[in-house]
Amino acid sequence: MAEGLKISAIVPVYNAEDYLCECIESILSQSYTDFELILVDDGSIDSSSIICDEYSVKDKRVFTCHRENKGVSAARRIGFEQSTGAYICFVDANDSISADYLETLVGSSYCFDVVCSGCQSEVLSGELFSNRLLCNTMKWLLHGNLYKRDVFCNGVLAVPREYYIGEDLIVNLRLSQIVRNVKCISYEGYNYRFNESSIAHSCNVNLEYEEKFIEMVGKSLGELSNQCYDTFWAFKLRYIRTMILTQKPLKLSNHWVHNIKI
């Protein structure tokens, strides 16, 4: 067990009144006690902001930041800027974590920059991490993972709001250039709740967005672009396949599609 490692749990909150208390209680009930909980109220118009303030008053481990609505990526960045922990984890306001979640992840963190839960047990280099993400053989999400604070440098979390789906992949790919090693563990302690009203499930993504997103993915690979050349092309092909299967408009004359066709 790694001792004396303070964890900052960051929860972006936007109109999450139905499940927010369950989320917060699951964090406050952790067996690992050296943590702070930062709630970033992203301009909620329901009772979420009140709930956040109530917990801040009754528990000294909880800090609330209120801000105008700017999206989940900006909320995470604000939370990180307010945090003091040696390690960072993100929890969605609709989700919850098991009582031993933080203890298990920090116990696996020794000498590792990132701990990813719910994966095949292995140790990855930054290059392998990016390839696994592009191959879709591990989750793109930031939540479910524990990150060493130092890896969030050089604006890694600064994802423009226009990237409203897949922003977690962008961040993790940026991180893959920075991290030395990633510990993957099979432990499942992050409890996801499917939310039909979330952006990821309600937006109708079109080719224009896909092109913009894939361009950003390529930029996020940075110096690893050559090492990830094949997996990045496979990533592009999967997107083309998805567009075809979902009958989204697809112009073969488009330069991006044309290059793949060739």
C-alpha positions as CSV (number, residue, x, y, z in Angstrom):
1,M,0.0,0.0,0.0
2,A,1.3,3.4,-0.9
3,E,0.8,5.6,2.1
4,G,0.6,9.4,2.5
5,L,-0.6,10.0,-1.1
6,K,-3.3,12.5,-1.1
7,I,-5.9,12.0,-3.9
8,S,-8.0,14.7,-5.4
9,A,-11.3,13.4,-6.7
10,I,-12.8,15.8,-9.2
11,V,-16.5,15.7,-10.0
12,P,-17.8,18.0,-12.8
13,V,-21.5,18.6,-12.0
14,Y,-24.2,19.8,-14.4
15,N,-27.9,19.2,-13.6
16,A,-27.2,15.9,-11.8
17,E,-29.6,16.3,-8.9
18,D,-31.0,12.8,-9.3
19,Y,-27.8,10.9,-8.6
20,L,-25.4,13.5,-7.2
21,C,-25.9,12.6,-3.6
22,E,-25.2,8.9,-4.3
23,C,-22.0,9.9,-6.2
24,I,-20.8,12.1,-3.4
25,E,-21.6,9.6,-0.6
26,S,-19.8,6.8,-2.4
27,I,-16.6,9.0,-2.5
28,L,-17.0,10.1,1.2
29,S,-17.4,6.5,2.2
30,Q,-14.0,5.4,0.9
31,S,-11.8,3.1,2.9
32,Y,-8.8,5.2,1.8
33,T,-9.2,8.4,3.7
34,D,-6.4,10.7,2.5
35,F,-8.4,12.5,-0.2
36,E,-10.2,15.8,-1.1
37,L,-13.4,16.0,-3.1
38,I,-13.7,18.9,-5.5
39,L,-17.2,19.5,-6.9
40,V,-17.2,21.8,-9.9
41,D,-20.7,23.1,-10.5
42,D,-20.8,23.9,-14.2
43,G,-23.7,26.3,-14.2
44,S,-26.4,23.8,-13.1
45,I,-30.0,25.1,-13.2
46,D,-31.4,22.4,-11.0
47,S,-30.7,21.8,-7.3
48,S,-27.2,20.4,-7.9
49,S,-25.5,23.6,-6.8
50,I,-27.4,23.6,-3.5
51,I,-26.4,19.9,-2.9
52,C,-22.8,20.8,-3.6
53,D,-22.9,23.6,-1.1
54,E,-24.5,21.5,1.6
55,Y,-21.8,18.9,1.4
56,S,-19.1,21.5,1.5
57,V,-20.6,22.9,4.7
58,K,-20.9,19.5,6.5
59,D,-17.7,17.8,5.4
60,K,-14.3,19.6,5.4
61,R,-13.0,17.2,2.7
62,V,-15.4,18.7,0.2
63,F,-14.8,21.9,-1.8
64,T,-17.3,23.4,-4.2
65,C,-16.5,25.7,-7.2
66,H,-19.3,27.4,-9.0
67,R,-18.9,28.7,-12.5
68,E,-20.8,29.5,-15.6
69,N,-21.5,26.6,-17.9
70,K,-18.5,25.9,-20.1
71,G,-18.6,22.1,-20.5
72,V,-17.1,19.0,-18.8
73,S,-13.5,19.5,-20.1
74,A,-13.4,23.1,-18.7
75,A,-14.9,21.9,-15.4
76,R,-12.3,19.2,-15.1
77,R,-9.5,21.7,-15.7
78,I,-10.9,24.1,-13.1
79,G,-11.1,21.2,-10.7
80,F,-7.5,20.3,-11.3
81,E,-6.4,23.9,-10.8
82,Q,-8.1,23.9,-7.4
83,S,-6.7,20.5,-6.4
84,T,-3.7,19.7,-4.2
85,G,-3.5,15.9,-4.4
86,A,-0.4,14.0,-5.5
87,Y,-2.8,11.9,-7.6
88,I,-6.0,12.8,-9.5
89,C,-9.1,10.9,-10.3
90,F,-12.3,11.9,-12.1
91,V,-15.8,10.7,-11.3
92,D,-18.9,11.5,-13.3
93,A,-21.7,13.0,-11.2
94,N,-24.1,10.3,-12.4
95,D,-21.8,7.5,-11.4
96,S,-20.5,6.1,-8.1
97,I,-17.4,4.2,-6.9
98,S,-17.1,1.1,-4.7
99,A,-15.9,1.6,-1.1
100,D,-12.4,0.2,-1.8
101,Y,-11.9,2.0,-5.1
102,L,-9.4,4.6,-4.1
103,E,-7.6,2.2,-1.9
104,T,-7.2,-0.3,-4.7
105,L,-6.0,2.2,-7.3
106,V,-3.5,3.9,-5.0
107,G,-2.3,0.5,-3.9
108,S,-1.4,-0.2,-7.5
109,S,0.2,3.2,-8.2
110,Y,3.7,2.6,-6.9
111,C,6.2,3.7,-9.6
112,F,3.4,4.2,-12.2
113,D,2.2,7.4,-13.8
114,V,-1.3,6.0,-14.5
115,V,-3.5,3.2,-13.1
116,C,-6.3,2.1,-15.3
117,S,-9.0,-0.1,-13.8
118,G,-11.4,-2.5,-15.6
119,C,-8.7,-3.6,-18.0
120,Q,-6.6,-6.7,-18.8
121,S,-3.8,-6.8,-16.2
122,E,-0.5,-5.5,-17.8
123,V,2.0,-2.7,-17.8
124,L,2.2,-0.4,-20.8
125,S,4.6,2.2,-22.1
126,G,3.2,5.5,-23.3
127,E,3.4,4.2,-26.9
128,L,1.5,1.0,-26.1
129,F,-1.0,3.0,-24.1
130,S,-1.8,5.2,-27.2
131,N,-2.0,2.1,-29.4
132,R,-4.4,0.3,-27.1
133,L,-6.6,3.4,-27.1
134,L,-6.6,3.7,-30.8
135,C,-7.4,0.0,-31.2
136,N,-10.3,0.5,-28.8
137,T,-9.0,-2.4,-26.7
138,M,-9.2,-0.3,-23.6
139,K,-11.6,2.4,-22.5
140,W,-11.0,5.9,-23.7
141,L,-12.5,7.4,-20.5
142,L,-10.7,9.5,-17.9
143,H,-12.9,8.2,-15.1
144,G,-12.0,4.7,-13.8
145,N,-8.3,5.8,-13.8
146,L,-5.9,7.3,-11.3
147,Y,-3.3,9.8,-12.6
148,K,-0.1,11.1,-11.1
149,R,-0.6,14.9,-10.8
150,D,2.6,15.6,-12.7
151,V,1.3,14.2,-16.0
152,F,-1.2,17.0,-16.4
153,C,1.2,19.5,-17.7
154,N,1.4,21.7,-20.8
155,G,-2.3,22.2,-21.1
156,V,-3.1,18.5,-21.4
157,L,-6.7,19.1,-20.1
158,A,-7.4,22.1,-22.3
159,V,-9.8,20.5,-24.8
160,P,-11.9,23.1,-26.7
161,R,-15.6,22.7,-26.0
162,E,-16.3,22.1,-29.7
163,Y,-15.0,18.5,-29.0
164,Y,-18.0,17.3,-27.0
165,I,-17.7,13.6,-27.8
166,G,-14.5,11.7,-27.4
167,E,-12.7,14.5,-25.4
168,D,-11.4,11.8,-23.0
169,L,-9.5,10.1,-25.8
170,I,-7.9,13.4,-26.8
171,V,-6.6,13.9,-23.2
172,N,-5.4,10.3,-22.8
173,L,-3.5,10.4,-26.1
174,R,-1.8,13.7,-25.1
175,L,-0.9,12.0,-21.8
176,S,0.6,9.0,-23.7
177,Q,3.4,11.3,-24.8
178,I,4.2,12.2,-21.2
179,V,3.7,9.1,-19.2
180,R,6.5,6.6,-18.7
181,N,4.3,3.6,-17.7
182,V,0.7,2.7,-17.2
183,K,-0.5,0.0,-14.8
184,C,-3.7,-1.8,-16.0
185,I,-5.6,-3.8,-13.4
186,S,-8.7,-6.0,-13.8
187,Y,-10.4,-4.5,-10.7
188,E,-13.9,-3.2,-11.4
189,G,-14.8,-0.6,-8.8
190,Y,-16.1,2.3,-10.9
191,N,-19.9,2.0,-11.3
192,Y,-21.2,3.5,-14.5
193,R,-24.7,4.7,-14.9
194,F,-26.1,4.8,-18.5
195,N,-27.6,8.3,-19.0
196,E,-29.7,8.6,-22.2
197,S,-29.8,12.4,-21.8
198,S,-26.0,12.8,-21.9
199,I,-24.4,14.4,-24.9
200,A,-22.6,11.2,-25.9
201,H,-26.0,9.4,-26.3
202,S,-28.1,12.2,-27.6
203,C,-26.0,14.0,-30.2
204,N,-26.2,13.2,-33.9
205,V,-22.6,13.1,-34.9
206,N,-22.0,13.9,-38.6
207,L,-19.0,13.6,-41.0
208,E,-18.0,17.2,-40.4
209,Y,-17.6,16.5,-36.6
210,E,-15.8,13.2,-37.3
211,E,-13.3,14.8,-39.6
212,K,-12.6,17.5,-37.0
213,F,-12.3,15.0,-34.2
214,I,-10.0,12.7,-36.1
215,E,-7.8,15.6,-37.0
216,M,-7.5,16.5,-33.3
217,V,-6.7,12.8,-32.5
218,G,-3.8,13.0,-34.9
219,K,-2.5,16.2,-33.4
220,S,-2.9,14.7,-29.9
221,L,-0.5,11.8,-30.8
222,G,2.2,14.4,-31.4
223,E,5.6,12.7,-31.4
224,L,4.0,9.3,-31.3
225,S,2.4,9.7,-34.7
226,N,5.0,7.5,-36.5
227,Q,4.9,4.7,-33.9
228,C,1.1,4.7,-34.1
229,Y,0.8,5.1,-37.8
230,D,-0.9,1.8,-38.5
231,T,-3.3,1.9,-35.5
232,F,-4.3,5.5,-36.4
233,W,-5.3,4.4,-39.9
234,A,-7.3,1.5,-38.5
235,F,-8.9,4.0,-36.2
236,K,-9.9,6.2,-39.2
237,L,-11.3,3.1,-41.0
238,R,-13.5,2.2,-38.1
239,Y,-15.0,5.7,-38.2
240,I,-15.7,5.3,-41.9
241,R,-17.4,2.0,-41.3
242,T,-19.5,3.5,-38.5
243,M,-20.6,6.3,-40.8
244,I,-21.6,3.8,-43.4
245,L,-23.5,1.5,-41.1
246,T,-25.4,4.4,-39.5
247,Q,-26.2,5.8,-43.0
248,K,-24.6,9.1,-42.3
249,P,-23.9,11.3,-45.4
250,L,-20.5,10.4,-46.7
251,K,-18.9,12.1,-49.8
252,L,-16.3,9.9,-51.5
253,S,-14.9,13.1,-53.1
254,N,-14.0,14.4,-49.6
255,H,-10.2,14.5,-49.2
256,W,-10.2,12.7,-45.9
257,V,-12.4,9.8,-47.2
258,H,-10.6,9.8,-50.6
259,N,-7.2,9.3,-49.0
260,I,-8.6,6.3,-47.0
261,K,-10.2,4.9,-50.2
262,I,-6.9,5.0,-52.0
